Amino acid sequence: MRTENRFKVLVLVGSPKGKAGNGYSAIQNLEAEMSKLGPIQFTYLFLNKVDLKPCLGCFACVSRGENLCPLKDDREKIEALIDEHDGIILSSPGYVQNVSGLMKNFSDRFAYTHHRPKYFQKKVLLVANGGAGLDKTLSALSLAIGGPKVVGKLAVLSPPWPLKDKAKSKNEKNTRAAATKFYQSLKDNVLPSPTLTDLLMFKFFKATSKECQTWLPADYEYYSELEGYYYRVKVNPVKRGVAAVIVRLVGFLMRDIGPPKLQGAQEKQE
Ligand SMILES: Cc1cc2nc3c(=O)[nH]c(=O)nc-3n(C[C@H](O)[C@H](O)[C@H](O)COP(=O)(O)O)c2cc1C
């Protein structure tokens, strides 16, 4: 959390090269730019150094709760670390127009945060470095944690050869702009009013948690306690109405993917 008027930023570095990677240099440039704007403290978490085992695919975290994940490693410590910071930077090199394997595993291990989002107060900046296809890397990065608002995206050119001066200037300009945007967002601690997409996601997950309560009991418990949105906020009634209609339509279009009715439930209806 914010201490002594200093914003705390946690950087998750997804390159397997860690401190030797281009991604780390890009973030250090960003840190230098942000330091010019006010007091700020950066903490680096290198995904190639932490003990975050590959997801086993058991789905226990999503369906029954993350505390039932059979992997015993640093996941909970990383969660606690995220909680202690105001801002999160997700940094990944572009690998095959996607994120690095380390970052993909991070996102798999935190998949339950899409079903039961938290950390709404945090601000997220995405930083992708490499050459071609960084828009795709940024899209993949935007799904790494569910809950906090993505306030900016930065693509840094860093091909495996020296940069031309023009590309260097472009990186500097984009880094300055991202630093300013991210810093400003940290100063704003009002929880945002949901967009139509945010509302749709909430309503969709809430409806699904009810329909799939036998298979997703952790979601069912989480959403049972929530009414209009994830947190108390004013929502435009027209937007709320439109979201309700769209969710019903989406539910209809996706009806085949839902679970079959349980035998007992069918008998009771007949
Ligand atoms: C496995 C692998 C896949 C890559 N795929 C791409 C790619 O699809 N497009 C691209 O422009 N660069 C690609 N690159 C180059 C890296 O994105 C680039 O060198 C980047 O700066 C590496 O960042 P790092 O030093 O932080 O790890 C790839 C590199 C590796 C090792």
Boltz pocket constraint, residues with backbone or C-beta under 6 A from the ligand:
constraints:
  - pocket:
      binder: B
      contacts: [[A, 15], [A, 16], [A, 17], [A, 18], [A, 20], [A, 21], [A, 22], [A, 23], [A, 24], [A, 92], [A, 93], [A, 94], [A, 95], [A, 96], [A, 97], [A, 98], [A, 129], [A, 130], [A, 131], [A, 132], [A, 133], [A, 158], [A, 159], [A, 160]]
      max_distance: 6.0
